[in-house]
Amino acid sequence: MTRSLIPQNRRKSWTYLRITSVTALAAALGGCGTVVLDPAGDVAQQQGDLVVHSTYLMLLIIIPVMAATAWFAWHYRASNKDAKYDPDWDHSTQLELLIWAAPLLIIIALGALTWVGTHLLDPYRPIERIDAATRVAEDQEPLTVEVVALDWKWLFIYPDQGIATVNELVVPTGRPLNFKITSATVMNSFYVPAMAGQIYAMPGMETKLHAVMNENVKSVGFSANYSGAGFPNMRFPLVSVSDEEFADWAGRVKAGADTSAFSDRDIENRGELTRAAYLELEKPSEADPTMHFGSVDPALYQAILNMCVAPGKLCQDEIMAMDARAAAGHAGEEGAGEDGEGHEMVSADLLTYDKYGRDKSVAITGNPSAEHMRELEKVRAKARAAVSAHHMQNMNKGADKPAMEGQEILPEAPTEAATAAASPTNSRN
């Protein structure tokens, strides 16, 4: 009698353990937000619909297969003596059609749904509608926001408003949004589930995201890509407000008078975001307060993108211009090269990008020598010549685009006064 009770007690224990585990798991999951399925913008709504419709299509196969598995296990159980046993059966045309045709049709439907959705929701494609019933007006200009991922915070630059914020993103409802995204450090990921899908941020590169918010809400954005010790703090509020409220908020930020941050963190009005201020901001830090900058260096974002914010550094677009110049056959021109083969010769200090100063380069000290600046201006002059030559080639060919994007941000040629100031005589004085 005792031996017969032991298996029964064990079964009860296992049943209790399973029920307890499932209940605890359900309770834990109940505290999670739906995130993707709780959109506040049209792009996020369409992405959520795509997920739901794809799930329904897949369930058309999964549910029948699971049901058939359970039915076969029950129907052909050992105790069912009425089940037909046919060991010689090996083919059924009807079953073959069902087994292959149904999944094939669903895969075709999934492929069509995904292909259409992928192209319609391409983050680089400007949005054509505010919602299902409202098209974007032809004269409606999008709000441009330049996004920079830092260690470990987010910088948002509003070029049209001439302001910037850290760890706070405020946008107008019902207006197209154009995000230009880059990183000043390791690869990161910009993600606001209520607005749109995640977009990677990479140093020296620019990714884009077009979206719109349809509701006045306070949502949460964060980094979706692990980037180091301060990664958990890379969160920020996204606040969608009316056009009037947005204009009022931008005015307060510009005046340095905003004291009511939308985030739960303290707020600091920092004044002007110059290159020097950015280099301080760029240093790794965690759990930073919300910061507002009433003015921004208009060329700052392009300098961040081209990895040349620090003084005395050669920009990436200038390096590419030199490469393009050599590829176009201009490397053999007089004065173009120093290595005997017509290749550009640039000092390693101009090309080294070491933001943390391991090599104590001029990019960190901020005190480039006159000789360094003369070399930099010499290389930049060649880069400008390369861009100009390619632009003229395209014009002669009737091309619609310049040879290279970003040519408008190449520095102007140094003036005579600037050249004189960098001369050895003046540097000694």
Secondary structure, DSSP 8 states (H G I E B T S, - for coil): -HHHHHHHHHHHHHHHHHHHHHHHHHHHHHTS--GGGS-SSHHHHHHHHHHHHHHHHHHHHHHHHHHHHHHHHHHT-TT-TTS---TT----HHHHHHHHHHHHHHHHHHHHHHHHHHHHT-TTS---EEETTEE--TT---EEEEEEEETTEEEEEETTTTEEEES-EEEETTS-EEEEEEESSS-EEEE-TTT---EEE-BT--EEEEE---S--EEEEEE-S--STTGGG-EEEEEEE-HHHHHHHHHHHHHT-----SSSS-EEEEEEE-HHHHHHHTS--SS--EEEEEEE-TTHHHHHHTT--STT---HHHHHHHHHHHHTT-TTSTTS-SSSSS-----HHHH---TT-TT--HHHH----HHHHHHHHHHHHHHHHHHHHHHHHHHHHT-SS-SSTTGGGS-----HHHHHHTSHHHHH-
